[in-house]
Amino acid sequence: MELSEAFSNTSDRNCTIESFKKEFYPIVYMAIFVLGALGNGFSIYVFLQTYKKSTSVNVFMLNLAISDFLFISTLPFRADYYIRGSNWIFGDMACRIMSYSLYVNMYTSIYFLTVLSIVRFLATVHPFHLLHVTSVKSSWIICGIIWVFIMASSVGLLKNGLEEKNNTTLCLELNLKKFKELLVMNYVALVVGFLLPFVILTICYLLIIRVLLKVEIPESGLRASHRKASITIIIAMIIFLICFLPYHALRTLHLITWNKDSCGDNLHKAIVITLALAATNSCFNPFLYYFAGENFKDRLKYVFSKDHLHRTKAKCSLSFCA
């Protein structure tokens, strides 16, 4: 659950954490919104331009970009909530979607990055024995399973709606009566949603290093394949360490040490920062597409080439282009 916002309707409403969130969240969320919308919007466009020549890698990257774009679209509403001093004006259903979208994005991103790293690794080490696993059709099936699994697992978050308190409409905040349920959900999400993928990613990282150190790669095609596999796993590992690890660690620590009679400002502020870092994964992922996507650089150059722009202008009417 969203621990940076949880329990703030208790005694810590009079602590400095509320003013800190009001100053910190709007700026960070809007910065992530602008950068993430540009990066993921262009990425989705490029992937769709090359859809007929799509590969399993690009299928996973396309789904990752879609997940990021859907989450990014909610950030202006979050920013507005904190600008108004934790007062929600967009209705109950929109409130329920906010927390749901955050965790669907976080854990679909984790699983897409993990599966992407596995596919890259398998295609490098066993390129001919696992062709059926890395086919485009299999990739779409795997993506569908991830979407259904994460969305179904997070459906409990849709139960958390608005709460009226002191003439304000609270959202993104939880009732103290749900503390035990929250603790259980945290442990499940920690193990299944983060630790398991992180261990798998670490194993892939170590194995790819072992392969690169042991095997001499004479052919340029194989060298390119190994390089892209290495870049994919390294960038995924960086995103895990910067975006996901700090948040999961501090979220668990906060739950274990939480005391309703104490502000816990320092830890609470740290969690606010780590939650923002978790949201920035949407800004880091376009680097993965650029450096490790199949023909992404070439297609991006073509999309912005003069010939392509001229053809695009010729196809659309003046009113549509405007």
Buried (B, 14 or more C-beta within 10 A) or exposed (E): BBBBBBBBBBEBBEBEBBEBBBEBBBEBBBBBBEBBBEBBBBBBEBBEBBEEEBBBBBBBBBBBBBBBBBBBEBBEBBBBBBBBEBBBEBEEEBBBBBBBBBBBBBBBBBBBBBBBBBBBBBBBBEEEEBEEBBBBEBBBEBBEEBBEBBBEBBEBBEEBBBBEEEEBBBBBBBEEEBBEEBBEBBEEBBEBBBEBBBEBBBEBBEBBEEBBEEEEBEEEEEEEBBBBBBBBBBBBBEBBEBBBBBBBBBBBBBBEEBEEEEBBEEBBBBBBBBBBBBBBBBBBBBBBBBBBBBEBEEBBEBBEEEEBEEEEEEEEEEEEEE
